[in-house]
């Protein structure tokens, strides 16, 4: 299961009440993306919530794809965001706190820890394969990225 399947909308019930509709808790669920990011839904939200939703849309949903927002770009950008927070030295609890403050999203710290561990293991595998194939530049780049996540 992808980490984006484990990212949830904070204060889900409050948002559903403001929007006068129900939607899934999963932040990257197709129905959630549709409901939260249609123009008419935004006007029903209080100012603070609207600002965070707009920040999320600007940071993760801004793409030129035909199928946007269901093209996979928001998920890829969010994964990059999580990895950048880890590279800044944040642990799982701090990452959850930052994404809650920034975008009104939350996750369980254990899920974030598992994602980060899987990311390091994937980079180790890429590094090993690059070494075997003699792709020294790729191996070095991957090694550096992995070290920044540790």
C-alpha positions in Angstrom: 0.0 0.0 0.0 1.4 3.4 -1.0 2.1 6.0 1.7 -0.4 8.4 0.1 -3.1 5.8 0.9 -2.3 6.4 4.5 -2.5 10.2 4.5 -5.8 11.5 6.0 -7.7 14.8 6.1 -7.4 16.3 9.6 -10.8 17.4 11.1 -12.5 15.3 8.4 -16.0 15.6 10.1 -15.7 19.3 10.5 -14.8 19.7 6.8 -17.6 17.4 5.7 -20.0 19.5 7.8 -18.8 22.8 6.3 -19.1 21.4 2.8 -22.4 19.8 3.6 -21.4 16.5 2.0 -19.6 13.4 2.8 -16.2 12.3 1.4 -13.5 9.7 2.2 -10.9 10.5 4.9 -8.1 9.6 2.6 -6.5 12.8 1.3 -5.6 11.3 -2.0 -8.9 9.5 -2.6 -10.4 10.5 -5.9 -13.6 11.6 -4.4 -11.8 13.7 -1.8 -9.7 15.4 -4.4 -12.8 16.2 -6.5 -14.9 17.6 -3.6 -12.2 19.6 -1.9 -10.8 21.1 -5.0 -13.9 22.2 -6.9 -14.4 25.9 -6.8 -17.8 25.8 -5.3 -16.7 23.7 -2.3 -13.9 26.1 -1.4 -16.2 29.0 -0.8 -18.0 27.0 2.0 -14.8 26.6 4.0 -13.6 28.9 6.7 -10.6 31.1 5.9 -8.0 29.1 7.6 -9.1 25.8 6.1 -9.5 27.3 2.7 -5.9 28.7 2.9 -4.5 25.2 3.7 -6.5 23.5 1.0 -5.3 26.1 -1.5 -1.7 25.6 -0.4 -2.1 21.9 -0.9 -3.6 22.4 -4.4 -0.8 24.8 -5.3 2.0 22.6 -4.0 0.8 19.2 -5.2 -2.0 19.5 -7.8 -0.5 22.0 -10.1 0.3 20.0 -13.3 -0.6 20.1 -17.0 -1.7 16.5 -17.2 -5.0 15.6 -19.0 -6.2 13.5 -16.1 -5.4 16.0 -13.3 -5.9 15.6 -10.4 -6.1 11.9 -10.9 -2.9 11.6 -12.9 -0.6 10.5 -10.1 1.3 13.9 -10.0 -0.1 14.9 -6.6 1.0 11.6 -5.0 4.5 11.8 -6.5 4.9 15.4 -5.4 3.7 14.5 -1.9 6.2 11.6 -1.6 9.0 14.0 -2.6 7.7 16.4 0.1 7.9 13.7 2.7 11.5 12.7 1.6 12.5 16.4 1.7 11.3 16.7 5.3 13.3 13.7 6.2 16.4 15.1 4.5 16.0 18.2 6.7 16.5 15.8 9.7 12.9 15.4 10.8 11.7 12.2 12.3 8.3 10.6 11.7 6.5 12.6 14.5 7.9 15.9 13.3 7.0 15.1 9.7 3.4 14.4 10.8 3.3 17.7 12.8 4.6 19.7 9.8 2.2 18.2 7.3 -0.7 18.8 9.7 0.4 22.4 10.2 1.0 23.0 6.4 -2.0 21.1 4.9 -4.3 19.9 7.6 -3.3 16.3 6.8 -2.2 13.6 9.2 -0.7 10.1 9.2 0.4 7.7 11.8 4.1 8.1 12.6 4.5 4.4 12.3 3.3 4.5 8.7 5.8 7.4 8.0 8.6 5.4 9.6 7.7 2.3 7.4 7.7 4.5 4.3 11.1 6.0 5.1 12.5 2.6 5.9 11.2 1.2 2.6 12.6 4.3 0.8 16.1 3.6 2.2 15.9 -0.1 1.3 14.8 0.7 -2.2 17.7 3.1 -2.6 20.1 0.5 -1.3 18.8 -1.9 -4.0 19.2 0.7 -6.7 22.7 1.5 -5.5 23.7 -2.2 -5.5 22.3 -2.8 -9.0 24.1 0.3 -10.3 27.4 -0.9 -8.8 26.9 -4.3 -10.4 26.2 -2.7 -13.8 29.1 -0.4 -13.5 26.9 2.7 -13.4 29.2 4.6 -11.0 27.5 8.0 -11.4 24.0 6.5 -10.6 25.5 4.5 -7.7 27.1 7.6 -6.2 24.0 9.7 -6.6 21.8 7.0 -5.1 24.3 6.5 -2.2 24.3 10.3 -1.5 20.5 10.4 -1.5 20.2 7.4 0.8 22.7 8.9 3.2 20.6 12.1 3.4 17.6 10.0 4.5 19.4 8.2 7.3 
